[in-house]
């Protein structure tokens, strides 16, 4: 019977002091790492793409979206561009879908 009282009277283990602060520091550190390795490079790439799309001019080589269609700019408006894709075939597309053609493929 005496052992039962000893088990009931033992104090519960207390939490270590400062445990909550170290958790917040770890979360903040994880966010900083994510920012420098994921968010910041993505924003930089997006700004470069927007600058390219705003500076489009006649004669620029472009790729239309993810479709893999290569072409050359014939005319540029505020929101659209006319792209020659083959011979006399031209497509009018939104400037947002155009990316820079960095390949050396001859048409």
VEXKE-676086 format. One record per residue: residue in one letter; x, z, y of N, C-alpha, C in turn. Coordinates in steps of 0.001 Angstrom, whole numbers, plus 500000, padded with zeros to 6 digits. Example, Ala and Ser with C-alpha at 12.3 -4.5 7.8 and 13.67 -1.06 7.14 Angstrom:
> A | 513190 | 507800 | 494310 | 512300 | 507800 | 495500 | 513200 | 507800 | 496700 $
> S | 512850 | 507080 | 497750 | 513670 | 507140 | 498940 | 512900 | 507870 | 500030 $
END
This chain:
> X | 500807 | 500000 | 498817 | 500000 | 500000 | 500000 | 500864 | 500000 | 501266 $
> X | 502001 | 500647 | 501160 | 502888 | 500714 | 502293 | 503445 | 499324 | 502643 $
> X | 503694 | 498483 | 501680 | 504222 | 497147 | 501944 | 503202 | 496278 | 502679 $
> X | 501928 | 496508 | 502421 | 500893 | 495744 | 503110 | 500926 | 496035 | 504598 $
> X | 501105 | 497288 | 504976 | 501160 | 497647 | 506385 | 502419 | 497088 | 507040 $
> X | 503510 | 497021 | 506313 | 504740 | 496471 | 506881 | 504586 | 494988 | 507180 $
> X | 503893 | 494273 | 506315 | 503679 | 492845 | 506552 | 502774 | 492612 | 507752 $
> X | 501792 | 493467 | 507920 | 500871 | 493294 | 509031 | 501496 | 493696 | 510361 $
> X | 502447 | 494607 | 510337 | 503019 | 495114 | 511567 | 504211 | 494284 | 512058 $
> X | 504708 | 493373 | 511270 | 505864 | 492598 | 511719 | 505440 | 491684 | 512867 $
> X | 506182 | 491683 | 513944 | 505808 | 490850 | 515089 | 506012 | 489362 | 514764 $
> X | 505190 | 488552 | 515370 | 505303 | 487106 | 515184 | 506554 | 486612 | 515906 $
> X | 507217 | 485604 | 515360 | 508407 | 485080 | 516043 | 508018 | 484465 | 517383 $
> X | 508805 | 484733 | 518406 | 508510 | 484221 | 519742 | 509192 | 482877 | 519947 $
> X | 508582 | 482065 | 520801 | 509153 | 480755 | 521113 | 510443 | 480930 | 521896 $
> X | 511347 | 479994 | 521729 | 512612 | 480064 | 522437 | 512382 | 479768 | 523916 $
> X | 512991 | 480520 | 524787 | 512810 | 480252 | 526210 | 513451 | 478922 | 526589 $
> X | 512794 | 478193 | 527485 | 513327 | 476919 | 527947 | 512976 | 475749 | 527055 $
> X | 512193 | 475933 | 526040 | 511836 | 474852 | 525132 | 510987 | 473784 | 525797 $
> X | 510107 | 474196 | 526690 | 509246 | 473239 | 527392 | 510016 | 472388 | 528377 $
> X | 510984 | 472981 | 529034 | 511776 | 472239 | 530018 | 512626 | 471171 | 529345 $
> X | 513184 | 471486 | 528200 | 514022 | 470493 | 527521 | 513179 | 469319 | 527028 $
> X | 511932 | 469576 | 526677 | 511047 | 468484 | 526260 | 510801 | 467529 | 527427 $
> X | 510563 | 468066 | 528633 | 510319 | 467216 | 529796 | 511567 | 466438 | 530187 $
> X | 512716 | 467063 | 530059 | 513968 | 466371 | 530368 | 514174 | 465213 | 529401 $
> X | 513886 | 465429 | 528135 | 514022 | 464378 | 527132 | 513051 | 463224 | 527411 $
> X | 511809 | 463534 | 527773 | 510838 | 462485 | 528102 | 511266 | 461700 | 529337 $
> X | 511769 | 462385 | 530344 | 512241 | 461716 | 531546 | 513433 | 460814 | 531232 $
> X | 514342 | 461293 | 530413 | 515492 | 460496 | 530015 | 515060 | 459244 | 529251 $
> X | 514061 | 459381 | 528372 | 513559 | 458218 | 527625 | 512930 | 457197 | 528570 $
> X | 512193 | 457653 | 529577 | 511590 | 456730 | 530538 | 512658 | 455998 | 531342 $
> X | 513706 | 456697 | 531760 | 514785 | 456072 | 532531 | 515472 | 454993 | 531693 $
> X | 515730 | 455285 | 530435 | 516361 | 454300 | 529553 | 515441 | 453094 | 529373 $
> X | 514153 | 453328 | 529153 | 513211 | 452207 | 529008 | 513169 | 451363 | 530269 $
> X | 513210 | 452004 | 531441 | 513165 | 451268 | 532696 | 514364 | 450339 | 532826 $
> X | 515569 | 450846 | 532562 | 516765 | 450036 | 532761 | 516965 | 448976 | 531687 $
> X | 516417 | 449165 | 530487 | 516622 | 448182 | 529430 | 515436 | 447256 | 529213 $
> X | 514248 | 447599 | 529716 | 513081 | 446762 | 529457 | 512375 | 446314 | 530740 $
> X | 511980 | 447227 | 531581 | 511149 | 446902 | 532733 | 511935 | 446166 | 533808 $
> X | 513110 | 446656 | 534150 | 513907 | 446057 | 535225 | 514326 | 444619 | 534912 $
> X | 514868 | 444312 | 533724 | 515228 | 442914 | 533440 | 514011 | 441977 | 533418 $
> X | 512875 | 442488 | 532952 | 511672 | 441652 | 532919 | 511210 | 441319 | 534332 $
> X | 511257 | 442283 | 535238 | 510875 | 442017 | 536632 | 511824 | 441012 | 537270 $
> X | 513114 | 441133 | 536995 | 514097 | 440207 | 537549 | 513829 | 438785 | 537060 $
> X | 513553 | 438645 | 535771 | 513270 | 437331 | 535205 | 511989 | 436744 | 535803 $
> X | 510969 | 437577 | 536019 | 509717 | 437102 | 536598 | 509927 | 436622 | 538037 $
> X | 510738 | 437335 | 538811 | 511016 | 436923 | 540190 | 511766 | 435597 | 540220 $
> X | 512717 | 435414 | 539303 | 513455 | 434145 | 539242 | 512527 | 432987 | 538900 $
> X | 511603 | 433199 | 537970 | 510660 | 432155 | 537588 | 509740 | 431806 | 538751 $
> X | 509251 | 432811 | 539486 | 508392 | 432550 | 540643 | 509150 | 431790 | 541725 $
> X | 510415 | 432137 | 541947 | 511223 | 431429 | 542942 | 511403 | 429970 | 542532 $
> X | 511636 | 429716 | 541239 | 511770 | 428348 | 540750 | 510478 | 427567 | 540962 $
> X | 509343 | 428181 | 540617 | 508056 | 427499 | 540737 | 507696 | 427211 | 542193 $
> X | 508087 | 428085 | 543104 | 507800 | 427851 | 544519 | 508734 | 426810 | 545134 $
> X | 509884 | 426574 | 544527 | 510862 | 425630 | 545069 | 510826 | 424274 | 544359 $
> X | 509787 | 424012 | 543572 | 509704 | 422727 | 542863 | 509679 | 421563 | 543850 $
> X | 510369 | 420489 | 543481 | 510383 | 419290 | 544321 | 510414 | 418052 | 543432 $
> X | 510166 | 416926 | 544032 | 510134 | 415656 | 543306 | 511483 | 415413 | 542635 $
> X | 511416 | 415027 | 541347 | 512625 | 414710 | 540594 | 513139 | 415843 | 539721 $
> X | 512597 | 417055 | 539870 | 513030 | 418180 | 539030 | 512593 | 417974 | 537589 $
> X | 513462 | 418318 | 536659 | 513144 | 418263 | 535228 | 512507 | 419593 | 534840 $
> X | 511355 | 419528 | 534147 | 510619 | 420736 | 533791 | 510106 | 420659 | 532357 $
> X | 509682 | 421818 | 531852 | 508992 | 421917 | 530567 | 507616 | 422505 | 530872 $
> X | 506575 | 421929 | 530292 | 505214 | 422405 | 530532 | 504892 | 423506 | 529534 $
> X | 504816 | 424741 | 530036 | 504406 | 425895 | 529232 | 505186 | 426048 | 527948 $
> X | 504523 | 426581 | 526919 | 505129 | 426763 | 525607 | 504886 | 425561 | 524704 $
> X | 504318 | 424500 | 525273 | 503982 | 423336 | 524456 | 505196 | 422498 | 524091 $
> X | 506260 | 422611 | 524871 | 507456 | 421834 | 524586 | 507397 | 420425 | 525137 $
> X | 506498 | 420167 | 526074 | 506391 | 418847 | 526692 | 507358 | 418788 | 527868 $
> X | 508303 | 417854 | 527795 | 509298 | 417679 | 528841 | 508799 | 416650 | 529831 $
> X | 509163 | 416827 | 531106 | 508751 | 415859 | 532108 | 509556 | 415981 | 533379 $
> X | 509163 | 415148 | 534330 | 509818 | 415111 | 535632 | 508749 | 415197 | 536715 $
> X | 508994 | 416003 | 537719 | 508032 | 416196 | 538803 | 507927 | 414912 | 539622 $
> X | 506683 | 414472 | 539849 | 506426 | 413303 | 540672 | 505861 | 413727 | 542025 $
> X | 505008 | 414760 | 542006 | 504350 | 415217 | 543227 | 504062 | 416712 | 543088 $
> X | 504164 | 417436 | 544207 | 503914 | 418875 | 544193 | 502906 | 419222 | 545285 $
> X | 501882 | 419998 | 544920 | 500910 | 420534 | 545875 | 501088 | 422047 | 545938 $
> X | 500165 | 422725 | 546623 | 500254 | 424182 | 546732 | 500158 | 424863 | 545378 $
> X | 499198 | 424449 | 544549 | 498961 | 425129 | 543275 | 499240 | 424270 | 542052 $
> X | 499381 | 422979 | 542218 | 499554 | 422084 | 541075 | 500771 | 421180 | 541270 $
> X | 501142 | 420511 | 540174 | 502222 | 419532 | 540215 | 501846 | 418374 | 539307 $
> X | 502218 | 417184 | 539696 | 502012 | 416000 | 538873 | 503326 | 415729 | 538147 $
> X | 503249 | 415707 | 536806 | 504452 | 415586 | 535985 | 504384 | 414296 | 535180 $
> X | 505454 | 413463 | 535283 | 505552 | 412247 | 534461 | 506174 | 412665 | 533141 $
> X | 505436 | 412394 | 532032 | 505930 | 412815 | 530728 | 506513 | 411662 | 529923 $
> X | 506006 | 410428 | 530114 | 506545 | 409284 | 529389 | 506052 | 408009 | 530041 $
> X | 506960 | 407187 | 530504 | 506570 | 405925 | 531120 | 505651 | 406148 | 532305 $
> X | 504426 | 405629 | 532206 | 503440 | 405803 | 533281 | 502485 | 406963 | 533015 $
> X | 502703 | 407722 | 531971 | 501820 | 408842 | 531638 | 502170 | 410034 | 532521 $
> X | 501156 | 410521 | 533250 | 501347 | 411649 | 534149 | 500303 | 412717 | 533853 $
> X | 500687 | 413965 | 534010 | 499786 | 415095 | 533812 | 499795 | 415962 | 535064 $
> X | 498603 | 416389 | 535498 | 498527 | 417344 | 536593 | 498372 | 418732 | 535979 $
> X | 499309 | 419621 | 536291 | 499311 | 420953 | 535698 | 499486 | 422002 | 536797 $
> X | 499098 | 423233 | 536482 | 499318 | 424342 | 537403 | 500809 | 424657 | 537457 $
> X | 501299 | 425016 | 538637 | 502722 | 425308 | 538786 | 503153 | 426520 | 537958 $
> X | 502209 | 427430 | 537656 | 502551 | 428637 | 536918 | 503000 | 428364 | 535489 $
> X | 502647 | 427198 | 534925 | 503019 | 426919 | 533531 | 504342 | 426168 | 533423 $
> X | 504954 | 425826 | 534533 | 506193 | 425049 | 534507 | 507409 | 425959 | 534445 $
> X | 508359 | 425578 | 533596 | 509640 | 426274 | 533509 | 510758 | 425255 | 533644 $
> X | 511944 | 425736 | 533922 | 513099 | 424858 | 534152 | 513559 | 424248 | 532829 $
> X | 513840 | 422958 | 532859 | 514375 | 422260 | 531687 | 515890 | 422418 | 531712 $
> X | 516413 | 423181 | 530779 | 517863 | 423420 | 530726 | 518542 | 422646 | 529605 $
> X | 517782 | 421795 | 528930 | 518364 | 421018 | 527829 | 518958 | 419725 | 528362 $
> X | 519732 | 419076 | 527529 | 520351 | 417807 | 527889 | 519705 | 416642 | 527156 $
> X | 518416 | 416744 | 526858 | 517709 | 415687 | 526147 | 517440 | 414528 | 527099 $
> X | 517843 | 413345 | 526705 | 517593 | 412160 | 527500 | 516236 | 411575 | 527127 $
> X | 515450 | 411234 | 528120 | 514110 | 410686 | 527851 | 514165 | 409192 | 527716 $
END
